[in-house]
Amino acid sequence: MYTLIFTALHVAASADISPTFTVVSPADERRSGQIVLLNPDFSVVVTEGLRETTIKDVFSLRRIDRPLPPPPTGPHLITTTGDRIAGVLTGGDTQSLRYLPSGLKLKAEDAWKVPLSSTAVVWLLTTPADTPTDPVRYDWLAGNRNRDVFRFRNGDIDLGTLTGLDPDAGEPQFAFRSAQGAVRTLRGDELVAVGFNAALARTRKPKGPYAHVILMNSSRLDILTPMIAADVLTGETLFGLKVRIPISDILSLDVLQGKATYLSDMKPKKVEQTGFLSVTWPWVADRNVQGASLQVETPAGKSTFDKGLGTHPRSVLNYDLGGKFNRFEAIVGLDPEAHVRSQAALRVLVDGKEQDIPGLATLKAGNAIPIRVNVRGAKELSLVTDFGSTGGVGADVNWCEARVIE
């Protein structure tokens, strides 16, 4: 366990400029205030007016009254561990890319260095409207495991090997050897995107808790040993870069592999699926059943969540809890793309007993329903997505942030 840091770096003036977050802990404490400290053991010191409170084992910080945006669709970089960083490629060398994140007010000389072995895709332009959420579903990368792939603005695709980037060019210039052996230089303004050789990918899987952070510019970033002090988040990315991010640029911070376990990271012990008119939509982890991002309407606006379950009638997902958890919680709603008259009938069962959750049995379009259910000592949790009055039409149900808490 990390040593608690007691350093008092908070100054009174920061209370006027620091954003307000809702802080959630296993004890079901939900405090809203300004963050004074986030320590490496995930204890948080929060100030509410003139009162300062320490909350232990925090697993969620969420900016109040702000919806969560979808992942970047403009120029951005995707790492092999799933980071999505909005910004601009400014150059690089034979080992790494030089990347300038947008919105963080960094100088050009402070551009981040991202190892080529940690880079999956770089988008130099806005992604086409039909681009899947996951790079593994990009048709222009399909079947390629041992080549770099260049997607040109005229629609052409070329496979080969990136031999380096010109570190002194005013804009990115790629030294490229095609699969046919020809060597040439490709300018950044010729390209839409570059997909990097998956066979050379290096991933760093954390063994303990780490933070998943969503930024104001819609970037997603995983950070080891995160700390917040003096209104700045510090830590190390999974690709080994030490970062400093002003707290004003942060929308949310969720702790993964900590006290909260996401159902999308658990394998159901039993799944039942029945289609409507012989059409079945299998459940999906961390996406809706169409393969797109998980979205629901919230009082703050349409929010996009990175963790959760996508379901469609009729499905029953049964999870073995083994008596290890105390609470189940989620934000559940119809996908905003569903028809306004769509409806679904949902149930949550704990050890076979249905829980009384208002609005769940006749789920309609509109604001999502927050769920908090006591599962202390329970052996099994069941999530039922059933047909509503409209049958299966448009009844795509998103169980956002579905998680069980120790």
N, C-alpha and C positions, 0 to 999 in steps of 0.2 A: 504494500500500500504506500502510496506516495505520502511524503511528509506535508502536513498542512502548512500553508504559507500564511503568516499572520501580518505580513508587511502592510501597514496602513498607508496606501498611496492615494486614497481618495481625497479630493479637495472640494470644499463647499461650492466653488464656482461651477464644477462639472455638473451639479444637480440641475443647472439651468439648460444644459445642452445635451446631456446624455439621453438616449432614447429609453422608453419604458418597455420592459419585457415581462411576460408571464413566466414564472419559474415553477416547474413541476417536479415533485420528488416521489419516491415510493410510498411515503407516508400520506400521500394524497394532499400534500400542501400545495396550494396554488396561489402564490404570492405575485402581485404585480408591482413592479418598482424599477429602480435603476440599479444596474449591476455595479457594485463596488469592486468585488473580486470574484474570479472563478479560479479555483485552485486545481492542481493536477489530480486530486482525489475526487474531483467533481462536487466539492462543497462550494456553495455560492453565498457570498455576502451581498444582500440586497437592501436597498434603502427605500422605505415607504414614508414619504414625508420626512419627518425628523427621526424616524425609528429605523434602526439598523438591525437586520436579522440574518443569522447564519442558517442555511438550509443544507442538509447533508444528502449525498448521493443523488444529486440532481441529474435527471436524464433528458430534460427538455427546457430550452429557452426559446420563447417565441415573441417576436415584436408584436405589440398589441395594435389592433386596428389596421393591420397591413396584410393584404392577401399575399400568398406565396406565388411567385411567378412561375411560368413554365421554364424548362431548361433553355439555354441560349439557342436562338435560331440564326442570329447574325454570325459574323466571323467568330470562331471559337476553336478551342483545342480540347480534344477528348483524350484522357490518359488511359493506360491499360487497366487501371483500377477504377475507372468510371468517373473521375473528375471531369467537369465541363467548365472550362474557363473562357469567359468572353474576353476578347481582346484582339491584339494584332501581332502577327508574326513579323519580327523586325530583322531576323537573320539567324545565324548559328554557325556551327562548324561540324566536324566529323563525329562529334560526340553528343552534341546537345543542340536544342533550339533556343533561340533568344526570343522571349515572348513577353509582351507588355499587356498586362491585364487592364481592361477598361474600368473606369470608375474609381480606381484606387489612388489616383493622382500621383503616380510614380513618374520619375524622370526616365528618359530613354536609357541612361546608363544604369538604372536600377531594374531593368527588364529581368524577368525570371529566367533561370536556366532550367530547361526541362530535358532530361536525358532522352535521346532518340529511342532507347530501349523501353522507356516508359510512355511513349507517345503512340496512340492508336490512330487518330485521325486529326488533321488540321483543316478546318474550313476557312478558306480565304475570302469567301463571299457568303451572303445569306443562303441558307439551305433551301432547296426547292420545297414547295408546299407539301409534296407527298413523301418527304423524307421520313423513314421510320425513326422511332425513338432510339433504338439500339443499333450501334454500328454493325453488329453481327447480322442484321437484316438488310444492310445496304446491298442492293442488287449489283452495284458496280464493284463490290468487294467479294461477291459470292465465289466460293471455291478457291480463293487465293490464300495460300498460307506461307509462301516463301518468296514473295516479291513485294516491292513497293509499288503502289498503284497511283498513277497520276490521272486526275479527271480534269479535262480541258474545258474551257468556256464554250467551245464549239460543239461539245458533246462527245468528243473522242476520249478514249481510255487507252493508256499505255502502261505496260508492266515492265519492270526492270529493277535496277538497284540505285538507290540514292547514295552517291559517293561523297557528298558533302554539301555545305552551303557556304556561299561567299560571305565571310564575316564583315567585309568592308563595303559591301554593296549598299546603295541607298534604299533598296527594297529587296525582298528575298530573291535570291537566285540559286537554283538547285542544279548541282552537278549530277548528271543522270546517265546511266548506262542502260540502254534498252535490252530487252530479252534477246534481241537479234545481235547485240554487241555494239551497236552504234553509241557513241558518246556525244553528248551535247549539253548545253546549258538551257535550263527552262526558267523563264522569268515568272515572278509571282503573278503579274497581270495577265498571263496566259491561262492561269489555272483557276478552277473552282475549289478543288480540295486535293489533299494528298492522304492516302491510306498507307500506313507503315507496315513493314514485314512482320506479320504476327508470329512467325517462328522465332524472331529475335526478341520478342517481348519479355520484359522482366516485371513481375508483379511482387509487391511487398504486402503480404497478408498480415495484418496486425494480430497479435496473440491476445491482447487485452483490450480494454475499452478505448475508444477513440471518438472524435467528434465529426459529425457530418454537418457542414455549414452551408447555408444558402445565403448568398449576398444580394444586395440591392440591385446589382446589374444582372441578376438571374444565374450567376455562376454557382456551381456546386463544387465543394472542396472538402476532402477528408483530411483531418489534422490530428496528429499524434501529440500527446501531452499538452493539450491546449491550456492556456492561462489567459485571464483577463485582468488587467490592472491599469489604472490611469486611462481608462477608456480605450485600451488597445488590446486586441487579441493577438497573442503570440503562440507559436507552435511550429511543428515540422510536418510538411506534406508527406504522403506516402511515397513520393518520388525523391525525398531527401532534401527538400528546400526549406530553409527556415524562413518563416513569413511573419509580417506584422500587418495587421488589418485593423483599421479604426472601427470601434464598435458601432459607429454611425453607419457603417457600410454593411452591417449584419442584420439579416431578417430572422434567421433561426439558427439554433445550434442544438442538435440531437445527439445523444450519446449512444453509440452502437456497441454491442457486446458488453453492456453494462447491466444495470438492474432491470432494464426493460428488454424483453425478447420479442421481436416482431414475428407474427405468424407467417409472414412471407419467407422467413428464414427457417421455419420449421416444416417438416414434412407431415401432412395430415396422416393420421393412422388409418383413416377410411374416407373415401370420397364417393358420393352418389350423384349422378348426373342424369337428368331426363330432359330431352329436347321437346320443343313445341313444334308440332307438325313434322316430326322426325329430324328437326334441325337442332343440333346440340352445340353450345358454346362453352368449351372447357374453361375452368377457372384459370386465372393467371396471377403470378406473383409480381408485385411491384409495377403492374400495368393494368389497364382495363382490358376487357375481353377482346377489344379490337386491336390491342397491341400498342395503344397510345398511352400517354401519361394519365395518371390518376388525378381526376379533377372533380371537385364538388363546389357547390355554392355555399358560401359562408357569410355571416353578417358583414365581414370586411370586404366581401367580393369573391369572385371566382378564384379558388386556390388550387395549386398543383402540388401534389404530395409525391415524394420519392419512394415511400414505403407504404405497403398495403396490399389488398387483394382485389382483383377484378372478378366479379361473378355475374351470372345470368341465370334466370329461372330455367329449369329447377336444379338447384345444386345444394348438397349438404356436405359441409366440410367438418370432419371430426378430428379434434386435436387431443393428444394425450398430455395432460398437465402434470400427472404424477404427484399431485399434492404439493407442488413446489412454489406455486404462485398465489398472490393475494388479490389481484385485481386484473380485470380485462377492460380495456378501453379502446375506443375507435371513434372516428367521425365518418358516418355512413350516409350516403345519398345517391340519388340517380345521377348518372353522368350528365353534365350540362348539355351535351350534344343529343341527348335523348329527346324524344317528342314531348311536348309540354303536357300531353295527356297521358303519358306513360305512367305505369304504376307497378309496384312489386310488393309482395307480402314477405316480410322478414321476421325471423325469430332467432333468439339467442337462448341456448339451453345449457345449463350447468348441471352435469351429472343427470341429464335427462329431464330436468325441471325447467320449464320455460320461464324466462325472466320478464317481469312487467316493465316494458320500456315504451312510453307513450309515442305514438306516431309511427312505430316500426312496422306494425301489421298492415298498414295502408300507406306505404311510402310513396310519395308523389314528388313531382318536380318542385324545386325550391330549395331553401336552406337545408343543409345536411343536419342530421341528428347526432348529437354527441352521446356516446355510450360509456357508462362506467358501471361495471358489474363486479360484485364481490365473488371471488373464486377461491377464497381461502380454504385450503385443504381439498379442493375439488380434484377429481381424477380426469374428468373429460369436459371439453368445451365444444359445442356444436354451433355452427353458423348456417342457418337455413335461408336460402334465397328462393322464394316460391312465386308462382304466377299470381299477378294481381288481376284486376277487372279487365285489363287490356291484353291479357294473355302474355306472350313473350315479346310483344312489339316494343322496341326501344327500352326494354327493362334492363339496361346495363347498370349494375349496382357496384359502387366503389366503396370498399371498406378501408378508408384511409387511416394510416397510422394504427392499424389493428395490432395490438401488442398486449402481452401479459407482463405484469409487474411483480417482481419478487418482494 
